[in-house]
Amino acid sequence: MTKGLIKQVFGWERRQQIKEAVLSLSGVREKERDEINFWRNEIRRFEDWFEGSRTLWDVPPPQSLPEDRVERRFDRRSNALVTYALNSRRYQQALDIDRGYFAGRRVLDVGCGPLGFLASFDECERYGVDPLIREYEALGYPLSKLPIKYEASPAEALPFQNGFFDAVISVNALDHVACFEDAVYEIARVTKRGGPFICSLNYRDVPTPTEPEVFDEERVRSAFAGKFAGATCREDSSEELLKEGVVKRVLWRTVRAE
């Protein structure tokens, strides 16, 4: 066995140990229950939206969409959620990029949740990772019907080879992890040299049961140091965010260090 292969095998075993340790924490289990309950209550809103009774976030009811943008192959719930994922501009707005930004590239969404927003990007190979993937499916979210390859794993132990992705994104997810620094280490490991990492972070004064990590610029830059280069950030604060307990939302752009 070559040294490189030995290193790869033991590196994988270490990540599996981290994954098991993260998932065994009682506090994490309690946090997961809260998050599962939130997503259980959200499903009905998407079904109502699909029937035309409301605009949901940034997407008008399907009656206002072009016919070829409305999914009708599946059951009512799946049609609703797939149609929403394909038409939402939530990620484009959050990350300030267009639908074609990742064309021809392999991209990972860390902490993807069950809504499949990555599907709204055109002509790319899409992956999503979240520790609750199986729970989302059990709730009825039709992940198998979206053009995304999903893996159930925490951000601190990504189940991918070094440099596997051309780009990585994360939207309002890294404050949900058990350890931000470990998550950034793993994101850097699976990102190709020179590949972009774009993330939107919510900054809070105090942690919450589902958002245990609290950020400031010094902490984020320290986590990026030696792994990512040329980090820039743009802040957004509003009354709406303050009502949610968010001091500000910060968009970070950086690239994997060469």
C-alpha positions as CSV (number, residue, x, y, z in Angstrom):
1,M,0.0,0.0,0.0
2,T,1.5,3.4,-1.0
3,K,1.9,6.2,1.4
4,G,-0.7,8.2,-0.5
5,L,-3.3,5.5,-0.3
6,I,-2.6,4.9,3.4
7,K,-3.1,8.6,4.0
8,Q,-6.3,8.6,2.1
9,V,-7.7,5.5,3.9
10,F,-6.9,6.8,7.3
11,G,-8.2,10.3,6.4
12,W,-11.5,8.7,5.4
13,E,-11.6,6.8,8.7
14,R,-10.9,10.0,10.6
15,R,-13.8,11.8,8.9
16,Q,-16.1,8.9,9.7
17,Q,-15.1,9.1,13.3
18,I,-15.9,12.8,13.3
19,K,-19.2,12.2,11.7
20,E,-20.2,9.6,14.3
21,A,-19.1,11.8,17.1
22,V,-21.1,14.8,15.8
23,L,-24.2,12.7,15.3
24,S,-24.0,11.2,18.8
25,L,-24.1,14.5,20.7
26,S,-27.3,14.9,22.6
27,G,-27.4,18.6,21.9
28,V,-27.1,17.9,18.2
29,R,-30.0,15.4,18.4
30,E,-32.2,18.0,20.1
31,K,-31.2,20.6,17.5
32,E,-32.1,18.1,14.8
33,R,-35.5,17.5,16.3
34,D,-36.2,21.3,16.2
35,E,-35.1,21.5,12.6
36,I,-37.2,18.5,11.6
37,N,-40.3,20.0,13.2
38,F,-39.7,23.2,11.3
39,W,-39.5,21.5,7.9
40,R,-42.5,19.3,8.8
41,N,-44.6,22.4,9.2
42,E,-43.3,24.0,5.9
43,I,-44.7,21.3,3.5
44,R,-48.3,22.6,3.6
45,R,-47.2,26.1,2.5
46,F,-45.7,24.6,-0.7
47,E,-48.8,22.7,-1.5
48,D,-51.0,25.8,-1.0
49,W,-48.6,27.8,-3.2
50,F,-48.8,25.2,-6.0
51,E,-52.6,25.4,-5.9
52,G,-52.3,29.2,-6.5
53,S,-53.4,30.5,-3.1
54,R,-50.2,32.5,-2.3
55,T,-46.9,33.8,-3.5
56,L,-44.1,31.9,-1.6
57,W,-41.1,34.0,-0.9
58,D,-39.8,35.1,-4.4
59,V,-41.9,32.8,-6.6
60,P,-45.4,33.6,-7.9
61,P,-48.0,30.7,-8.1
62,P,-47.5,28.3,-10.9
63,Q,-50.4,29.8,-12.8
64,S,-48.1,32.8,-13.4
65,L,-45.2,30.7,-14.6
66,P,-44.5,29.5,-18.2
67,E,-46.0,26.1,-18.7
68,D,-42.6,24.4,-19.3
69,R,-41.5,25.6,-15.9
70,V,-44.2,23.7,-14.0
71,E,-43.7,20.1,-13.1
72,R,-46.7,17.8,-13.4
73,R,-45.3,14.3,-13.6
74,F,-45.5,13.4,-9.9
75,D,-47.9,13.5,-7.0
76,R,-49.2,16.9,-5.8
77,R,-46.6,17.5,-3.2
78,S,-43.7,16.5,-5.4
79,N,-44.9,18.6,-8.2
80,A,-45.1,21.6,-5.8
81,L,-41.7,21.2,-4.4
82,V,-39.9,20.4,-7.7
83,T,-41.6,23.3,-9.4
84,Y,-40.6,25.7,-6.6
85,A,-37.0,24.5,-6.7
86,L,-36.6,25.0,-10.4
87,N,-38.1,28.5,-10.4
88,S,-36.8,30.0,-7.2
89,R,-34.1,32.7,-7.5
90,R,-33.3,32.5,-3.8
91,Y,-29.8,31.2,-4.2
92,Q,-29.0,33.6,-7.1
93,Q,-30.1,36.5,-4.9
94,A,-28.4,35.3,-1.7
95,L,-25.1,34.7,-3.5
96,D,-25.3,37.5,-6.1
97,I,-24.7,35.2,-9.1
98,D,-26.7,34.2,-12.1
99,R,-28.2,30.9,-13.1
100,G,-25.4,30.1,-15.5
101,Y,-22.6,30.8,-13.0
102,F,-21.7,27.2,-12.5
103,A,-22.2,26.0,-16.1
104,G,-19.9,23.1,-16.9
105,R,-18.8,22.7,-13.2
106,R,-19.3,20.3,-10.4
107,V,-20.8,22.2,-7.4
108,L,-21.6,21.3,-3.8
109,D,-24.2,22.9,-1.6
110,V,-23.2,22.5,2.1
111,G,-26.2,22.4,4.5
112,C,-28.5,22.2,1.5
113,G,-31.8,21.6,3.3
114,P,-34.8,19.9,1.6
115,L,-35.8,22.5,-1.0
116,G,-33.4,21.8,-3.8
117,F,-32.5,25.4,-4.6
118,L,-29.3,24.2,-6.3
119,A,-31.5,22.8,-9.1
120,S,-32.2,26.4,-10.3
121,F,-28.6,26.7,-11.6
122,D,-28.2,25.6,-15.2
123,E,-25.9,23.0,-16.9
124,C,-23.8,21.9,-13.9
125,E,-23.3,18.8,-11.9
126,R,-25.1,19.3,-8.6
127,Y,-24.4,17.8,-5.1
128,G,-26.0,18.5,-1.8
129,V,-24.9,17.5,1.7
130,D,-26.9,17.7,4.9
131,P,-27.0,15.5,8.0
132,L,-30.9,15.3,7.8
133,I,-31.3,14.1,4.2
134,R,-33.0,10.8,5.2
135,E,-35.2,12.7,7.6
136,Y,-36.3,15.1,4.9
137,E,-37.2,12.2,2.7
138,A,-39.2,10.6,5.5
139,L,-41.1,13.9,5.9
140,G,-42.1,13.7,2.2
141,Y,-39.7,16.0,0.5
142,P,-39.1,14.5,-3.0
143,L,-35.3,14.7,-3.1
144,S,-35.0,11.8,-5.5
145,K,-37.0,13.7,-8.1
146,L,-34.5,16.7,-8.2
147,P,-31.4,16.8,-10.4
148,I,-29.1,16.8,-7.3
149,K,-27.0,14.0,-5.9
150,Y,-27.5,14.0,-2.1
151,E,-25.4,12.7,0.7
152,A,-26.4,12.5,4.4
153,S,-23.4,13.8,6.4
154,P,-22.5,16.8,8.6
155,A,-20.3,19.5,7.1
156,E,-17.5,18.5,9.5
157,A,-17.0,15.2,7.7
158,L,-17.7,15.6,4.0
159,P,-17.8,12.2,2.2
160,F,-15.9,13.3,-0.9
161,Q,-12.3,13.0,-2.2
162,N,-9.9,15.9,-2.0
163,G,-10.5,18.5,-4.6
164,F,-13.6,16.8,-5.9
165,F,-15.6,20.0,-6.5
166,D,-15.0,23.0,-8.9
167,A,-17.0,25.2,-6.5
168,V,-18.8,25.1,-3.2
169,I,-21.6,27.2,-1.8
170,S,-23.5,27.5,1.5
171,V,-26.5,29.6,2.3
172,N,-27.6,30.3,5.9
173,A,-26.3,26.9,7.0
174,L,-22.9,27.2,8.6
175,D,-24.3,28.7,11.8
176,H,-26.2,25.4,12.2
177,V,-23.1,23.2,12.3
178,A,-21.4,21.8,15.5
179,C,-18.0,23.4,14.6
180,F,-17.5,26.1,12.0
181,E,-13.7,25.8,11.8
182,D,-14.0,22.0,11.2
183,A,-16.6,22.6,8.5
184,V,-14.4,25.2,6.7
185,Y,-11.5,22.8,6.8
186,E,-13.6,20.1,5.1
187,I,-14.9,22.5,2.5
188,A,-11.4,23.6,1.7
189,R,-10.3,20.0,1.4
190,V,-13.0,19.0,-1.2
191,T,-12.6,22.3,-3.2
192,K,-10.2,22.3,-6.2
193,R,-7.3,24.7,-6.1
194,G,-8.5,28.1,-7.3
195,G,-12.2,27.0,-7.0
196,P,-14.7,29.5,-5.5
197,F,-16.3,29.2,-2.2
198,I,-19.3,31.5,-1.8
199,C,-21.3,31.5,1.4
200,S,-24.0,33.6,3.1
201,L,-23.7,33.7,6.9
202,N,-26.1,35.0,9.5
203,Y,-24.4,36.9,12.3
204,R,-26.1,36.8,15.7
205,D,-25.2,38.2,19.1
206,V,-26.2,35.0,20.9
207,P,-26.6,31.4,19.7
208,T,-30.0,29.6,19.4
209,P,-30.9,25.9,19.8
210,T,-30.7,25.4,16.0
211,E,-28.0,28.0,15.2
212,P,-25.3,27.3,17.9
213,E,-22.4,29.1,16.0
214,V,-21.9,32.9,16.4
215,F,-19.7,34.7,13.9
216,D,-17.7,37.9,13.5
217,E,-15.3,38.9,10.8
218,E,-12.2,38.0,12.8
219,R,-13.4,34.4,13.3
220,V,-14.4,33.9,9.7
221,R,-11.1,35.2,8.4
222,S,-9.2,33.1,10.9
223,A,-11.0,30.0,9.7
224,F,-10.2,30.9,6.0
225,A,-6.5,31.6,6.7
226,G,-4.2,29.2,4.9
227,K,-7.1,27.5,3.1
228,F,-8.8,30.2,1.1
229,A,-7.4,33.4,-0.5
230,G,-8.7,36.8,-1.4
231,A,-11.7,36.7,0.9
232,T,-14.2,39.6,0.5
233,C,-17.4,40.3,2.3
234,R,-20.6,42.4,1.9
235,E,-23.0,43.1,4.7
236,D,-26.7,43.4,4.7
237,S,-28.8,44.5,7.7
238,S,-32.5,45.2,7.9
239,E,-35.4,45.4,10.2
240,E,-36.6,42.1,8.8
241,L,-33.4,40.4,9.8
242,L,-33.4,42.0,13.3
243,K,-36.9,40.6,13.9
244,E,-35.4,37.1,13.3
245,G,-32.6,37.8,15.8
246,V,-30.0,38.3,13.0
247,V,-27.7,41.3,13.5
248,K,-26.6,41.2,9.9
249,R,-26.2,38.8,6.9
250,V,-22.8,38.7,5.3
251,L,-22.0,37.4,1.9
252,W,-18.4,36.0,1.7
253,R,-16.5,35.2,-1.5
254,T,-13.2,33.5,-1.6
255,V,-11.2,30.9,-3.6
256,R,-9.3,27.8,-2.6
257,A,-5.7,28.7,-2.0
258,E,-3.2,27.4,-4.6
